[in-house]
Amino acid sequence: MDMKKPFETIVVEHSVTILRVCRAVVGWHDAEDAWSETFLSALRTYPDLPSDANVEAWLVTIAHRKAVDIIRKQRRTDRSLTLPSDRTSTTSTSGSTNHDLWDSVQSLPDKQRQAVAYHYIVGLPYVDIARILGGSADAARRAAADGVRNLRKTINDVEEEGARK
């Protein structure tokens, strides 16, 4: 008999990854709200999740939907999508934080930002990303590649500007 892990274990195992995904998709200001909404929704539906399901992909799908809801709400209220200057967080992640990189990720177009986050932060295959975003695996791969190319260009531009100073 295949037993599912307790939900608390799922939260512990995937909380940091889901927070990073939320930060990449909605920015620092709203990431904790998206994270909380993700796990509240997951808690309600976890009992019905098949025991052989890919839990990480399932959580990323929920996080994606919660992030899209936040973005839509922001656009309806004409609120700027720029990040606030105060980026303090009550939910920490290990390691140092490169705010310039996060800012660059946040400036990517939605599909590119999401594909980069889901593939490079979570490690999901393009087939799963295609299911989350809608479209084909090739389109997801292209969006991630374009996003990485744009990030490299932004980083190179910043380095060149710093060298001129």
C-alpha positions in Angstrom: 0.0 0.0 0.0 1.4 3.4 -1.1 1.1 6.0 1.7 1.3 9.7 1.0 3.6 11.8 3.1 1.9 14.0 5.8 1.2 17.5 4.4 3.5 19.1 6.9 6.4 17.1 5.3 5.4 18.4 1.9 5.5 22.0 3.2 8.9 21.5 4.7 10.3 19.8 1.6 9.0 22.3 -1.0 8.5 25.6 0.9 11.8 27.3 -0.1 11.4 26.3 -3.8 7.8 27.5 -4.0 8.8 30.8 -2.3 11.6 31.3 -4.9 9.1 30.6 -7.7 6.7 33.1 -6.2 9.4 35.7 -5.9 10.4 35.2 -9.5 6.9 35.4 -10.8 5.3 38.2 -8.7 8.2 39.9 -7.1 9.4 40.2 -3.5 6.4 42.3 -2.3 3.7 39.8 -3.1 5.7 36.5 -2.9 4.8 35.6 0.6 1.1 36.1 -0.1 1.3 33.9 -3.2 3.3 31.3 -1.1 0.7 31.3 1.6 -2.2 31.1 -0.8 -0.4 28.2 -2.6 -0.1 26.1 0.5 -3.6 26.9 1.8 -5.1 25.8 -1.5 -2.8 22.7 -1.5 -3.9 21.8 2.0 -7.5 21.7 0.9 -6.9 19.5 -2.1 -4.0 17.3 -0.9 -6.2 14.5 0.4 -7.5 14.0 -3.2 -4.0 14.0 -4.8 -3.0 10.6 -6.1 -0.1 9.1 -4.2 2.0 8.7 -7.4 1.6 12.4 -8.4 4.5 14.7 -8.9 4.0 16.8 -5.8 6.5 19.5 -6.8 4.9 20.0 -10.2 1.5 20.1 -8.6 2.6 22.8 -6.1 4.2 24.8 -8.9 0.9 24.7 -10.8 -1.0 26.0 -7.8 1.7 28.7 -7.2 1.4 29.7 -10.9 -2.3 30.1 -10.6 -2.0 32.1 -7.4 0.7 34.3 -8.9 -1.5 34.9 -12.0 -4.4 35.9 -9.7 -2.1 38.4 -7.9 -0.8 39.9 -11.2 -4.4 40.2 -12.5 -5.5 42.0 -9.3 -2.5 44.4 -9.6 -3.4 45.2 -13.1 -7.0 45.8 -12.3 -6.1 48.2 -9.5 -3.5 49.9 -11.8 -0.9 49.2 -9.2 2.7 49.4 -10.5 4.5 46.0 -10.8 7.8 47.5 -9.7 9.4 46.2 -6.6 9.5 48.3 -3.5 12.9 49.5 -2.2 12.4 47.6 1.1 12.8 43.9 0.3 12.7 42.5 3.8 11.2 39.1 4.2 10.0 37.2 7.2 10.5 34.0 5.3 14.2 33.5 4.8 16.0 31.3 2.3 19.5 30.1 2.8 22.3 31.7 0.9 22.9 35.2 -0.1 20.4 37.1 -2.2 21.3 39.0 -5.4 18.7 41.6 -5.7 19.9 42.8 -9.1 19.4 39.3 -10.5 15.9 39.1 -8.9 15.1 42.6 -10.4 16.3 41.4 -13.8 14.1 38.2 -13.6 11.2 40.4 -12.5 11.6 42.6 -15.6 11.2 39.7 -18.0 8.0 39.2 -19.9 5.5 37.0 -18.0 6.0 33.8 -20.1 9.8 34.1 -20.0 9.9 34.8 -16.3 7.6 31.9 -15.5 9.4 29.4 -17.8 12.8 30.5 -16.3 11.5 30.1 -12.8 9.8 26.8 -13.3 12.7 25.2 -15.2 15.8 26.8 -13.6 14.5 27.3 -10.0 12.3 24.2 -9.7 13.9 22.0 -12.3 10.7 21.0 -14.0 10.9 19.5 -17.5 9.5 21.5 -20.4 6.6 19.1 -20.8 5.4 20.0 -17.2 6.0 23.7 -17.8 3.9 23.5 -21.0 1.0 22.0 -19.0 1.2 24.8 -16.5 1.6 27.7 -18.9 -0.5 26.2 -21.8 1.2 25.5 -25.1 3.8 23.1 -26.2 7.1 21.9 -24.7 8.9 23.6 -27.5 7.2 26.9 -26.7 8.2 26.5 -23.0 11.8 25.7 -24.0 11.9 28.7 -26.3 10.5 31.0 -23.6 13.1 29.8 -21.1 15.9 30.2 -23.6 14.7 33.7 -24.5 14.5 34.6 -20.8 18.0 33.4 -20.1 19.3 35.3 -23.2 17.6 38.4 -21.9 19.0 37.9 -18.4 22.5 37.5 -19.9 22.1 40.7 -21.9 20.9 42.6 -18.9 23.8 41.4 -16.7 26.3 42.2 -19.5 24.9 45.7 -19.8 25.1 46.3 -16.1 28.7 45.0 -16.0 29.7 47.3 -18.9 28.0 50.2 -17.3 29.9 49.5 -14.0 33.2 49.2 -15.9 32.7 52.7 -17.4 32.2 54.3 -14.0 
